[in-house]
Amino acid sequence: MTKNHGPSIKDDETYQELRDQGASKEKAARIANAQANSSQHPSKKGGEEPPYEDWTKDELYERAEEIGVEGRSKMDKDELISALRNH
């Protein structure tokens, strides 16, 4: 049985599934609520940028700096990719 996560969560089942997979409360809520909204399509592929694996380390660093990833100066390319995906 799916737990009721309160009125701010529009799709409790999706929210719980994302939390079980390790998503933060905020991320799980954003995705669950977007999927519950018929005018949004969160499962569709995003923008036109190439995958992070195709970016240079300098490009990844710049993006990490833009969004405020802490510890980025000591990260290698794989760590930057992971940090960007989990931020």
C-alpha positions as CSV (number, residue, x, y, z in Angstrom):
1,M,0.0,0.0,0.0
2,T,1.3,3.4,-1.0
3,K,1.8,5.9,1.9
4,N,0.0,9.3,1.6
5,H,2.8,11.9,1.6
6,G,0.5,14.8,2.0
7,P,-1.3,17.3,-0.2
8,S,1.9,18.7,-1.7
9,I,2.7,15.3,-3.4
10,K,0.4,14.7,-6.3
11,D,1.6,11.1,-7.2
12,D,2.5,9.2,-4.0
13,E,3.4,6.0,-5.8
14,T,5.9,7.7,-8.1
15,Y,7.3,9.8,-5.2
16,Q,7.9,6.7,-3.1
17,E,9.5,4.8,-6.0
18,L,11.9,7.6,-6.6
19,R,12.7,7.9,-2.8
20,D,13.4,4.1,-2.8
21,Q,15.8,4.6,-5.7
22,G,17.7,7.3,-3.7
23,A,16.3,10.5,-5.0
24,S,16.1,13.4,-2.6
25,K,12.7,14.5,-1.2
26,E,12.8,17.6,-3.3
27,K,13.7,15.8,-6.5
28,A,11.2,13.0,-6.0
29,A,8.4,15.6,-5.3
30,R,9.3,17.6,-8.4
31,I,9.2,14.6,-10.7
32,A,6.1,13.0,-9.1
33,N,4.2,16.3,-9.3
34,A,5.3,16.9,-12.9
35,Q,4.1,13.4,-13.9
36,A,0.8,14.0,-12.3
37,N,0.3,17.3,-14.3
38,S,-1.1,16.5,-17.7
39,S,0.4,19.6,-19.3
40,Q,4.0,18.5,-18.5
41,H,5.9,15.6,-20.0
42,P,8.8,14.8,-17.7
43,S,9.5,11.5,-19.2
44,K,10.4,13.0,-22.6
45,K,14.0,13.7,-23.3
46,G,15.2,17.1,-22.3
47,G,17.2,19.8,-24.2
48,E,19.5,19.6,-27.1
49,E,22.8,19.4,-25.2
50,P,25.0,16.3,-25.9
51,P,25.5,13.9,-23.0
52,Y,28.0,14.9,-20.4
53,E,30.4,12.2,-21.5
54,D,30.9,14.2,-24.8
55,W,31.8,17.4,-22.9
56,T,35.4,18.3,-22.1
57,K,36.5,18.5,-18.5
58,D,36.7,22.3,-18.7
59,E,33.1,22.4,-20.0
60,L,31.9,20.2,-17.2
61,Y,33.8,22.3,-14.6
62,E,32.2,25.5,-16.0
63,R,28.7,24.0,-15.7
64,A,29.4,22.7,-12.2
65,E,30.5,26.2,-11.3
66,E,27.3,27.7,-12.7
67,I,25.1,25.5,-10.6
68,G,27.3,25.7,-7.5
69,V,28.7,22.1,-7.2
70,E,31.0,22.2,-4.1
71,G,34.5,20.5,-4.4
72,R,34.5,20.7,-8.2
73,S,38.1,21.9,-8.4
74,K,39.3,18.5,-7.0
75,M,37.1,16.4,-9.2
76,D,38.1,14.4,-12.3
77,K,35.8,14.2,-15.3
78,D,33.8,11.2,-14.1
79,E,33.2,12.8,-10.7
80,L,32.1,16.0,-12.3
81,I,29.6,14.1,-14.4
82,S,28.3,12.3,-11.4
83,A,28.0,15.5,-9.4
84,L,26.2,17.3,-12.2
85,R,23.7,14.5,-12.6
86,N,23.0,14.3,-8.8
87,H,22.8,18.0,-8.2
